[in-house]
Amino acid sequence: MATPGETKPSNSSPILRLDQTNLGVIGTRIPVPTYPRERLAPAIVHIGVGGFHRAHQAVYLDELAERRVTDQWGITGVGLLPQDRRMAEALLPQQCLYTVVERGARDPRARVVGSMTRYLFAPEHPELVLGALEDTRTRLVTLTITEGGYNFNQVSGEFEAENPAVQHDLRHPSAPTTVFGYLCEALERRRQAGIAPFTVLSCDNLQSNGEITKKMIASFARLRDDGLAAWIEDNVAFPNCMVDRITIQTTDDDRAMVAQTFGVEDAWPVVAEPFRQWVIEDRFPQGRPPLEEVGAQFVADVHPYEMMKIRLLNAGHQAIGYLGYLCGYRYIHEVMGDPLFPAFMKRLMDEEITPLLPPVPGIDLDQYKHSLIERFANPEIRDQVSRICFDGSARMPKFLLPSLTEALSSGRPHALLTLAVAGWFRYLSGLDEQGEPILVEDQMRDTLQARAREGRENPRPLLRLTSLFGDLGQNEPFVAMLEDALRGLYTEGARATLSGYLASGIG
């Protein structure tokens, strides 16, 4: 009979539930935290605990503790959204322990991460979240709230004050629901108590993410109180940073793999590639974790690194994602297994994006671009195309459209960037080339689908969404080129159209 906390599958070793009491035995199978987790100082509050944070920032901090570099930077995780209840239900019975599995050329490697010692589900415990943010031991608040979570107009860059959740938080400052409401209420309480503010570090894929975060938080604060806004602008640091690690959505197959391969029953493991990168602007008045000890890079200016990553990796994902889906592929490694797509991505990066990038200190861009193609082709990372296609209205204006806009203004080649936009527009119609429905997941889905279906080969209905496209719809040569690309996608199909572009050398 299995003892409490374990399950005995037939003809195998016991599968142990992941929790603190089982770490000793689990540690004979895979690496586990050997540091005293109860001694980790709760110096970091992280808002938006998803797979990426758990595979990236939390791993760096776990390594600091495991190497006995410092025990001063433990994490309190926070989920703000109703759907974050699932994460709470997974992590809390496991005392916030979870497994990270790296999948690359070698056999998968797993480890248990223990740097998060507390998880708070904000909809049920708002005062506990505010208490953690007020706590004098909290010196750093980190964010992974997705590109769409910053509540700004894609073209003007201004804070969307009319958002109903924002209006709620302005009316009920002590009962917030948004990241802006929570941070501003906590900062106001710290200001009134004479407590130094925490530093806010965005870890989302936004160019100048620290500057954007500061502008959005200060804009919300100004709607609430000018004095608070001025205090935030004068006293709170918002460093920029660039983060990188391909992390896939966890599936039941992943859970089963962790159980069968490593003998660990984990309610929500994380699967990621071996590669990781973290470049951070070194501006932390309340102190910072010594992340350089575990591979992070502190620099004076993050801008070149984030431009490189957002416009090559993130834009590359968008470019192959929509076209790859239309070609019938459902995993990114399948897309890259079609010779057309590595060729497309290489030309897109070399001819249309790289000439627009600033120099990146210490980086060989040719080597970096080659590594991206290899990473995307990794068959062990079963990265779903649907994940890449998610929320395009938040991602395309930040990742791909800036290169297109710059190429147009400087008279540089832009045909492949245009084809990538056409792939998105064709995808938004909601039907694939076989007439099967496409599940479009986007915060603007209804509007986008209605306009895509209205226009079909005519991109103008979508381009009239100036909140996404600015004045691109007024550039008639570009509109004509986009219309030609859309016509090809609708009449010839994605693969034939892409093949034609590559064969003709259109640029």
Backbone torsions as a table, in degrees:
resi	resn	phi	psi	omega
1	MET	NA	138.5	178.4
2	ALA	-71.8	141.7	174.9
3	THR	-76.5	163.9	178.9
4	PRO	-55.4	135.1	178.3
5	GLY	93.2	1.9	177.7
6	GLU	-138.3	158.1	178.8
7	THR	-126.8	139.9	-179.4
8	LYS	-106.2	99.7	171.5
9	PRO	-74.5	161.1	-178.8
10	SER	-68.4	140.9	173.5
11	ASN	55.3	38.4	177.9
12	SER	-153.8	168.5	175.1
13	SER	-68.8	157.9	178.6
14	PRO	-59.1	140.2	173.0
15	ILE	-91.5	119.8	-174.5
16	LEU	-95.1	134.1	171.9
17	ARG	-66.1	139.9	-179.8
18	LEU	-79.2	112.0	169.7
19	ASP	-160.4	172.8	-173.4
20	GLN	-60.6	-36.4	-176.5
21	THR	-69.0	-24.1	-178.5
22	ASN	-97.0	1.7	-174.7
23	LEU	-60.7	-35.9	-177.9
24	GLY	-58.8	-46.9	-179.9
25	VAL	-73.5	-41.5	177.9
26	ILE	-58.1	-34.3	-179.9
27	GLY	-64.9	-14.3	173.7
28	THR	-81.8	-8.6	-177.4
29	ARG	-109.2	-45.1	-179.9
30	ILE	-141.0	159.6	177.7
31	PRO	-61.1	139.0	178.3
32	VAL	-133.5	164.0	176.3
33	PRO	-62.7	126.9	174.7
34	THR	-105.5	-3.2	177.9
35	TYR	-83.9	156.0	178.2
36	PRO	-74.0	103.0	-175.3
37	ARG	-61.3	-31.8	-178.0
38	GLU	-66.0	-15.5	-179.9
39	ARG	-93.1	-4.9	178.4
40	LEU	-66.3	124.8	178.3
41	ALA	-71.6	133.5	-178.4
42	PRO	-79.3	69.9	-174.1
43	ALA	-90.1	-15.8	-176.0
44	ILE	-120.2	131.3	166.6
45	VAL	-108.7	122.9	178.4
46	HIS	-109.6	126.0	179.9
47	ILE	-105.3	123.6	179.8
48	GLY	99.5	61.2	-175.4
49	VAL	-82.3	101.0	175.4
50	GLY	-122.9	-164.9	-179.1
51	GLY	-64.3	-40.9	-175.5
52	PHE	-63.7	-48.6	179.4
53	HIS	-57.3	-42.1	-175.8
54	ARG	-71.8	-25.1	178.1
55	ALA	-91.9	-10.6	-173.3
56	HIS	-120.0	-87.5	-172.8
57	GLN	-59.1	-42.9	-177.5
58	ALA	-65.6	-29.7	178.0
59	VAL	-69.4	-43.4	176.2
60	TYR	-56.6	-44.8	-177.3
61	LEU	-70.6	-34.5	174.7
62	ASP	-61.5	-41.3	179.9
63	GLU	-66.6	-35.9	175.6
64	LEU	-59.1	-44.5	-180.0
65	ALA	-70.6	-41.9	-177.3
66	GLU	-65.0	-35.5	178.4
67	ARG	-82.5	1.1	179.9
68	ARG	62.2	29.2	175.1
69	VAL	-71.4	-44.5	179.1
70	THR	-162.5	149.2	172.7
71	ASP	-117.2	24.5	-173.5
72	GLN	-98.7	9.4	-172.7
73	TRP	-136.9	59.4	173.3
74	GLY	-80.4	162.4	-173.3
75	ILE	-114.1	134.4	163.2
76	THR	-104.3	116.4	179.9
77	GLY	-86.5	146.2	-179.4
78	VAL	-133.4	132.5	170.9
79	GLY	-112.2	121.7	-176.7
80	LEU	-92.6	-24.5	-169.6
81	LEU	-95.8	151.6	178.1
82	PRO	-54.3	-36.8	-179.2
83	GLN	-70.5	-11.3	176.3
84	ASP	-72.1	-6.3	176.8
85	ARG	-57.9	-35.9	179.8
86	ARG	-60.3	-39.8	179.0
87	MET	-66.9	-41.1	177.4
88	ALA	-60.3	-44.3	-178.0
89	GLU	-66.6	-27.5	178.0
90	ALA	-80.4	-45.3	-171.2
91	LEU	-81.3	-38.8	-172.5
92	LEU	-61.9	-43.5	177.2
93	PRO	-65.2	-18.5	179.9
94	GLN	-98.3	12.4	-177.5
95	GLN	53.2	36.1	177.5
96	CYS	68.5	10.9	172.4
97	LEU	-78.2	149.6	175.7
98	TYR	-158.9	166.0	-177.0
99	THR	-105.3	135.3	170.5
100	VAL	-109.7	126.2	178.6
101	VAL	-111.8	123.0	174.9
102	GLU	-95.1	128.7	-179.6
103	ARG	-123.6	115.0	179.0
104	GLY	-142.2	-145.7	-177.6
105	ALA	-66.3	-32.4	179.9
106	ARG	-87.1	177.3	175.5
107	ASP	-59.2	151.0	-179.9
108	PRO	-60.2	142.6	178.1
109	ARG	-119.1	137.3	-178.1
110	ALA	-122.9	153.8	173.1
111	ARG	-151.4	152.9	175.2
112	VAL	-97.5	131.6	-178.0
113	VAL	-105.0	134.6	-175.3
114	GLY	-127.0	13.5	-174.7
115	SER	-73.2	-19.0	173.7
116	MET	-91.0	121.0	-176.5
117	THR	-110.8	-5.0	-177.4
118	ARG	-152.7	141.6	175.6
119	TYR	-132.6	131.0	-177.3
120	LEU	-120.5	126.5	175.8
121	PHE	-93.6	102.4	-168.9
122	ALA	-58.9	-40.6	-178.5
123	PRO	-57.3	-27.2	179.1
124	GLU	-98.8	-22.6	-174.3
125	HIS	-134.8	58.3	-177.2
126	PRO	-61.3	-36.8	-178.6
127	GLU	-70.7	-31.2	175.6
128	LEU	-65.7	-38.4	177.5
129	VAL	-65.6	-47.2	177.5
130	LEU	-61.0	-37.4	178.1
131	GLY	-63.6	-40.1	177.5
132	ALA	-65.4	-39.1	179.3
133	LEU	-70.7	-31.5	178.0
134	GLU	-76.5	-27.1	-173.0
135	ASP	-50.3	129.6	-178.7
136	THR	-61.7	-21.1	178.8
137	ARG	-76.4	-17.3	179.8
138	THR	-78.1	114.3	-178.4
139	ARG	-112.9	-12.4	-175.3
140	LEU	-145.9	131.8	172.3
141	VAL	-115.8	123.5	179.4
142	THR	-111.7	153.8	-172.9
143	LEU	-132.3	132.7	159.4
144	THR	-133.6	85.0	-174.5
145	ILE	-110.0	13.2	-178.6
146	THR	73.2	160.2	-177.2
147	GLU	-60.2	-31.5	-178.2
148	GLY	-82.0	-2.0	-174.8
149	GLY	-86.4	-1.1	-173.7
150	TYR	-95.2	-3.4	166.9
151	ASN	58.9	46.7	175.9
152	PHE	-126.4	153.8	177.7
153	ASN	-66.4	130.2	-172.5
154	GLN	-64.0	-27.4	-176.8
155	VAL	-98.2	-51.1	-177.0
156	SER	-77.1	-25.2	-176.3
157	GLY	77.6	6.6	-177.0
158	GLU	-89.3	153.0	179.4
159	PHE	-66.0	135.2	-179.8
160	GLU	-87.0	87.0	-172.6
161	ALA	-68.2	-22.0	-175.5
162	GLU	-84.7	-1.3	175.7
163	ASN	-52.4	126.7	-176.5
164	PRO	-57.1	-36.2	179.2
165	ALA	-67.7	-37.3	175.9
166	VAL	-63.4	-45.4	179.5
167	GLN	-61.8	-38.9	176.3
168	HIS	-58.8	-46.7	-176.0
169	ASP	-68.9	-29.5	175.7
170	LEU	-69.6	-33.7	178.5
171	ARG	-79.8	-26.4	-176.1
172	HIS	-129.6	69.5	-173.2
173	PRO	-62.2	-27.6	-178.7
174	SER	-89.0	-0.6	177.2
175	ALA	-131.3	63.0	-172.6
176	PRO	-74.5	162.5	175.2
177	THR	-128.8	-19.6	-177.0
178	THR	-104.1	164.3	176.5
179	VAL	-62.2	-33.8	-179.8
180	PHE	-67.5	-43.8	179.2
181	GLY	-63.4	-44.5	-179.5
182	TYR	-64.4	-48.5	-176.7
183	LEU	-66.1	-41.4	-178.3
184	CYS	-70.0	-38.2	177.2
185	GLU	-64.8	-43.2	179.3
186	ALA	-66.4	-41.3	178.9
187	LEU	-66.2	-36.5	176.5
188	GLU	-63.8	-42.1	178.3
189	ARG	-64.9	-38.8	177.5
190	ARG	-66.8	-40.3	178.9
191	ARG	-61.4	-46.2	-179.0
192	GLN	-65.6	-30.6	-178.6
193	ALA	-88.9	-2.1	-179.3
194	GLY	73.3	26.3	179.8
195	ILE	-96.7	134.6	179.1
196	ALA	-59.5	145.0	-178.7
197	PRO	-74.1	156.0	171.2
198	PHE	-78.9	161.2	171.3
199	THR	-86.2	144.4	179.2
200	VAL	-113.0	121.8	-177.2
201	LEU	-120.8	106.5	173.9
202	SER	-74.6	133.6	175.9
203	CYS	-118.0	31.2	178.5
204	ASP	-100.1	162.0	-176.0
205	ASN	-81.3	71.8	176.3
206	LEU	-127.8	134.5	173.7
207	GLN	-65.9	131.2	-175.7
208	SER	58.0	48.9	-173.5
209	ASN	-61.5	-34.3	177.3
210	GLY	-66.7	-42.3	179.7
211	GLU	-66.0	-39.8	177.7
212	ILE	-64.3	-43.8	-179.7
213	THR	-61.2	-43.7	178.4
214	LYS	-60.5	-45.2	-178.3
215	LYS	-62.9	-41.9	-177.9
216	MET	-70.3	-43.7	179.3
217	ILE	-64.5	-45.2	179.6
218	ALA	-65.2	-35.6	178.5
219	SER	-64.5	-43.5	176.1
220	PHE	-62.9	-45.1	-179.0
221	ALA	-60.5	-37.3	-179.2
222	ARG	-66.1	-34.3	175.8
223	LEU	-66.9	-24.3	-179.0
224	ARG	-92.4	-46.4	-176.1
225	ASP	-165.4	122.8	-178.6
226	ASP	-61.6	-35.8	-179.4
227	GLY	-65.0	-42.1	177.8
228	LEU	-63.7	-43.8	-180.0
229	ALA	-59.4	-44.4	179.6
230	ALA	-63.5	-39.8	-180.0
231	TRP	-65.0	-40.8	178.2
232	ILE	-64.3	-46.2	-178.5
233	GLU	-63.5	-31.4	-177.7
234	ASP	-87.7	-23.7	-167.8
235	ASN	-122.9	-21.2	-175.3
236	VAL	-97.2	130.1	178.7
237	ALA	-90.6	139.4	178.3
238	PHE	-130.5	76.9	-179.0
239	PRO	-64.5	150.7	170.8
240	ASN	-84.3	153.1	171.5
241	CYS	-153.6	160.7	175.8
242	MET	-122.4	130.8	-178.5
243	VAL	-123.3	149.2	-179.2
244	ASP	-155.9	121.7	166.5
245	ARG	-171.9	120.8	178.8
246	ILE	-70.8	120.3	-176.1
247	THR	-129.5	124.2	-172.5
248	ILE	-96.2	163.3	176.4
249	GLN	-69.2	133.6	-179.6
250	THR	-73.5	134.5	178.7
251	THR	-118.8	170.1	174.9
252	ASP	-62.7	-31.5	176.1
253	ASP	-63.2	-37.7	177.3
254	ASP	-64.7	-42.0	178.0
255	ARG	-61.8	-42.6	179.1
256	ALA	-65.6	-39.1	178.9
257	MET	-62.5	-42.8	179.1
258	VAL	-63.1	-40.2	179.3
259	ALA	-66.8	-47.5	-174.1
260	GLN	-76.9	-36.3	-176.6
261	THR	-82.4	-39.5	-173.3
262	PHE	-115.0	-5.5	177.5
263	GLY	72.3	29.3	-177.2
264	VAL	-124.7	126.9	174.4
265	GLU	-93.2	104.7	-175.5
266	ASP	-120.4	123.6	-177.3
267	ALA	-66.0	-27.7	-179.1
268	TRP	-151.5	74.5	174.5
269	PRO	-71.5	170.9	178.4
270	VAL	-125.4	135.8	176.8
271	VAL	-114.9	129.4	-176.5
272	ALA	-144.9	163.8	174.2
273	GLU	-74.3	162.3	177.1
274	PRO	-66.4	-32.6	-176.5
275	PHE	-65.3	142.8	170.1
276	ARG	-154.1	153.2	-179.9
277	GLN	-151.9	142.4	177.7
278	TRP	-147.5	113.0	178.6
279	VAL	-115.4	125.7	-168.3
280	ILE	-131.4	134.8	172.6
281	GLU	-69.5	127.3	-172.3
282	ASP	-84.8	80.8	-177.9
283	ARG	-145.1	87.7	-174.7
284	PHE	-136.9	85.1	-175.6
285	PRO	-63.0	-22.8	179.4
286	GLN	-97.7	16.0	-178.3
287	GLY	90.7	163.5	-177.5
288	ARG	-149.3	158.0	174.2
289	PRO	-68.9	144.8	-179.1
290	PRO	-79.4	65.2	-172.8
291	LEU	-67.0	-18.7	175.9
292	GLU	-62.3	-21.4	178.1
293	GLU	-69.2	-18.2	-177.4
294	VAL	-125.0	25.5	169.2
295	GLY	106.1	-8.5	175.7
296	ALA	-73.9	161.0	-177.7
297	GLN	-122.6	122.5	175.3
298	PHE	-98.7	130.4	-176.2
299	VAL	-136.1	165.8	177.1
300	ALA	-79.7	-29.1	-176.2
301	ASP	-138.8	113.9	-178.9
302	VAL	-83.9	-18.8	-169.0
303	HIS	-47.7	-50.2	-178.0
304	PRO	-61.8	-35.8	-178.1
305	TYR	-70.9	-41.6	-179.4
306	GLU	-71.8	-34.2	174.8
307	MET	-60.8	-45.3	179.5
308	MET	-58.3	-48.4	-174.5
309	LYS	-71.5	-47.2	-175.9
310	ILE	-66.5	-41.4	-173.3
311	ARG	-86.6	-17.9	176.1
312	LEU	-102.0	-59.2	-177.4
313	LEU	-70.5	-57.7	-175.0
314	ASN	-66.1	-43.7	177.4
315	ALA	-66.9	-35.8	176.6
316	GLY	-61.8	-41.8	175.7
317	HIS	-58.3	-47.0	-178.6
318	GLN	-62.9	-40.8	-176.2
319	ALA	-64.1	-43.6	-178.3
320	ILE	-84.8	-19.7	-175.0
321	GLY	-66.8	-54.6	-176.9
322	TYR	-67.9	-44.7	179.1
323	LEU	-65.9	-38.4	178.7
324	GLY	-64.7	-39.6	177.5
325	TYR	-62.6	-44.2	179.9
326	LEU	-62.3	-28.6	177.5
327	CYS	-78.2	-5.3	176.7
328	GLY	101.5	1.6	-179.5
329	TYR	-85.1	146.8	-178.2
330	ARG	-121.1	-6.9	175.2
331	TYR	-128.6	145.2	-175.8
332	ILE	-62.8	-37.2	179.6
333	HIS	-66.5	-27.8	174.8
334	GLU	-69.2	-41.4	176.4
335	VAL	-56.5	-48.0	-176.0
336	MET	-74.6	-13.2	173.8
337	GLY	-77.0	-13.1	174.1
338	ASP	-86.5	115.9	-173.4
339	PRO	-55.0	-23.2	179.0
340	LEU	-61.4	-36.7	-170.7
341	PHE	-77.4	-42.5	171.8
342	PRO	-58.1	-38.0	178.2
343	ALA	-65.3	-43.5	177.6
344	PHE	-60.5	-47.6	-176.8
345	MET	-65.4	-40.4	-179.9
346	LYS	-63.3	-46.0	179.8
347	ARG	-66.4	-40.5	178.6
348	LEU	-58.4	-47.1	-178.4
349	MET	-69.3	-46.7	-173.6
350	ASP	-70.3	-43.5	-169.4
351	GLU	-94.8	-29.3	-171.7
352	GLU	-114.3	-25.4	-176.2
353	ILE	-105.8	-49.6	-175.0
354	THR	-56.4	-40.2	179.6
355	PRO	-61.4	-15.7	-179.5
356	LEU	-93.2	-5.5	-174.5
357	LEU	-89.7	148.2	172.1
358	PRO	-76.1	164.5	174.0
359	PRO	-59.7	144.0	-179.1
360	VAL	-116.1	106.9	-175.3
361	PRO	-56.4	129.8	174.5
362	GLY	78.7	4.7	-176.8
363	ILE	-117.0	129.6	170.6
364	ASP	-88.7	105.0	-173.8
365	LEU	-63.2	-36.5	178.2
366	ASP	-62.3	-44.0	178.2
367	GLN	-65.2	-39.6	179.7
368	TYR	-62.2	-45.0	-179.3
369	LYS	-65.8	-38.3	176.1
370	HIS	-62.2	-39.5	-179.8
371	SER	-66.2	-33.9	178.6
372	LEU	-62.6	-43.9	179.6
373	ILE	-63.0	-40.4	177.2
374	GLU	-65.6	-41.6	-179.1
375	ARG	-65.7	-43.4	179.5
376	PHE	-63.9	-30.2	-176.8
377	ALA	-85.4	-2.7	-177.2
378	ASN	-60.0	111.0	-176.7
379	PRO	-72.6	-14.7	-180.0
380	GLU	-79.3	-20.4	175.0
381	ILE	-96.6	96.7	-177.1
382	ARG	-82.4	70.2	-175.3
383	ASP	-79.4	118.3	-175.2
384	GLN	-72.8	134.9	176.6
385	VAL	-59.2	-33.9	-179.8
386	SER	-62.1	-30.4	176.9
387	ARG	-66.2	-40.9	179.6
388	ILE	-67.7	-35.1	-177.1
389	CYS	-82.1	-5.7	-177.2
390	PHE	-65.7	135.1	169.5
391	ASP	56.2	47.7	-179.2
392	GLY	-59.7	-29.1	-179.6
393	SER	-65.4	-23.4	175.5
394	ALA	-90.6	-29.5	-172.2
395	ARG	-92.2	-45.6	-176.2
396	MET	-59.6	-42.7	179.1
397	PRO	-65.2	-19.9	-179.2
398	LYS	-97.6	-32.0	-172.4
399	PHE	-97.0	-46.8	-169.8
400	LEU	-110.3	-40.5	-176.1
401	LEU	-61.8	-32.8	177.5
402	PRO	-59.8	-39.6	177.2
403	SER	-65.6	-40.9	178.6
404	LEU	-61.6	-46.3	-179.0
405	THR	-61.3	-43.6	179.9
406	GLU	-67.1	-39.7	178.9
407	ALA	-62.6	-41.1	178.4
408	LEU	-64.0	-44.2	-176.2
409	SER	-69.8	-26.1	-178.4
410	SER	-102.4	4.6	178.0
411	GLY	70.4	27.4	-178.7
412	ARG	-94.7	163.3	178.5
413	PRO	-58.2	142.5	-176.9
414	HIS	-152.0	15.4	-175.6
415	ALA	-65.1	-38.5	-178.1
416	LEU	-75.0	-34.6	172.1
417	LEU	-61.7	-41.0	178.7
418	THR	-64.4	-41.6	177.8
419	LEU	-61.7	-37.0	177.4
420	ALA	-63.2	-40.7	176.6
421	VAL	-64.8	-41.1	178.1
422	ALA	-61.4	-37.7	176.6
423	GLY	-60.6	-40.5	177.3
424	TRP	-64.3	-47.4	-178.8
425	PHE	-60.8	-41.7	179.7
426	ARG	-66.0	-39.6	177.6
427	TYR	-61.0	-37.9	-176.7
428	LEU	-67.2	-14.2	177.3
429	SER	-63.7	-23.1	175.7
430	GLY	86.7	3.8	176.2
431	LEU	-131.5	134.1	179.0
432	ASP	-84.2	-172.8	-173.2
433	GLU	-72.0	-13.3	175.4
434	GLN	-98.8	5.2	-179.8
435	GLY	81.9	9.5	178.6
436	GLU	-84.9	146.7	-177.7
437	PRO	-67.8	142.8	171.8
438	ILE	-104.1	127.1	176.5
439	LEU	-81.6	97.4	179.1
440	VAL	-83.0	118.7	178.9
441	GLU	-109.4	106.9	-174.9
442	ASP	-158.4	142.5	179.7
443	GLN	-64.8	-19.5	178.0
444	MET	-111.1	25.4	-170.5
445	ARG	-52.6	-50.5	-173.2
446	ASP	-60.6	-45.4	179.8
447	THR	-65.6	-46.4	-177.6
448	LEU	-63.7	-45.0	-178.9
449	GLN	-65.1	-41.6	-179.4
450	ALA	-60.5	-42.3	-178.0
451	ARG	-74.6	-35.4	177.1
452	ALA	-63.9	-39.8	-179.6
453	ARG	-73.3	-34.6	177.0
454	GLU	-64.3	-43.2	-174.3
455	GLY	-86.4	-35.0	-172.1
456	ARG	47.8	-109.0	-177.9
457	GLU	-73.3	-11.1	179.9
458	ASN	-96.8	113.4	-176.4
459	PRO	-80.3	-5.2	-170.1
460	ARG	-62.9	-39.2	178.3
461	PRO	-58.3	-39.9	177.5
462	LEU	-71.7	-41.6	-178.1
463	LEU	-64.8	-18.9	176.8
464	ARG	-71.4	-7.9	174.2
465	LEU	-78.7	80.3	-174.2
466	THR	-65.7	-19.7	176.0
467	SER	-65.1	-21.7	176.6
468	LEU	-102.4	-39.9	-167.5
469	PHE	-110.9	-2.7	-179.4
470	GLY	56.4	-130.5	-176.6
471	ASP	-100.9	19.0	178.6
472	LEU	-57.8	-33.5	-179.0
473	GLY	-68.0	-12.6	179.4
474	GLN	-93.2	-4.9	179.3
475	ASN	-91.6	93.6	-171.3
476	GLU	-62.0	-40.5	176.3
477	PRO	-59.8	-39.7	177.4
478	PHE	-66.6	-44.2	-179.4
479	VAL	-59.9	-40.1	178.7
480	ALA	-65.0	-41.0	178.3
481	MET	-65.1	-39.9	178.5
482	LEU	-66.4	-38.8	178.7
483	GLU	-63.7	-40.9	177.4
484	ASP	-61.9	-42.6	179.8
485	ALA	-64.4	-43.1	178.8
486	LEU	-63.3	-40.7	180.0
487	ARG	-60.9	-41.2	177.2
488	GLY	-63.0	-41.7	-179.5
489	LEU	-64.8	-39.0	-178.6
490	TYR	-76.2	-35.8	-172.8
491	THR	-96.3	-36.9	-176.5
492	GLU	-103.8	-22.3	-176.0
493	GLY	97.6	161.3	-173.1
494	ALA	-67.2	-44.1	-174.3
495	ARG	-68.2	-43.0	179.6
496	ALA	-64.9	-39.6	179.4
497	THR	-64.5	-46.8	179.5
498	LEU	-61.6	-43.6	178.7
499	SER	-60.2	-40.5	178.6
500	GLY	-63.7	-42.1	178.4
501	TYR	-61.9	-43.8	-178.1
502	LEU	-70.2	-38.7	-178.8
503	ALA	-68.3	-34.4	-175.3
504	SER	-84.1	-13.5	-176.9
505	GLY	69.2	25.8	179.0
506	ILE	-57.4	134.0	179.4
507	GLY	-155.3	NA	NA
